[in-house]
């Protein structure tokens, strides 16, 4: 006959064991590493061995922690390029798009594709030349126009960009050769 104490102990051990296994499995599905101002993160979807990885930076307003801008980059399949997704705030005059300036040297103009509950979205291709400019620079300046007509700029620091992009590409190559 099994005592109630024995059943409780077995149940507790089973619960802790399942929690530890579940935690280890969850840890294997996720990765998050910080390089300067950038975070490289990967998640592994259920029933797949492939990881989805990106590097990103989120700027928040100091006084209320409201998101101002998000830039997320992912590797482009079969290429050494990256695709940047820029999530800008609401209240923009969308037909003007946005300008992206790296240290006053490279200026790119991009349009907004759509606005969603998370913000207004623009995508750009980051080729090797642009990636090198980002790696060598201190900041990217995003220029936008408010719906009221006022123009404004948001500066995104580039500290850690080179290391984060190298790590992202390494993870992409590892993920696609396994």
Secondary structure, DSSP 8 states (H G I E B T S, - for coil): ---HHHHHHHHHHHHHHHHHHHHHHHHHHEEEEEETTEEEEEEE-TT-S-EEEEEEEEEE-TTT--EEEEEEEEE-TTSS-EEEEEEE-SSB-GGG-EEEEETTTEEEEE---EEETTEEEEEEEE-HHHHHHHHH-SEEEEEEEBTTS-EEEEEEE-TTHHHHHHHHHHHHHHHTT-
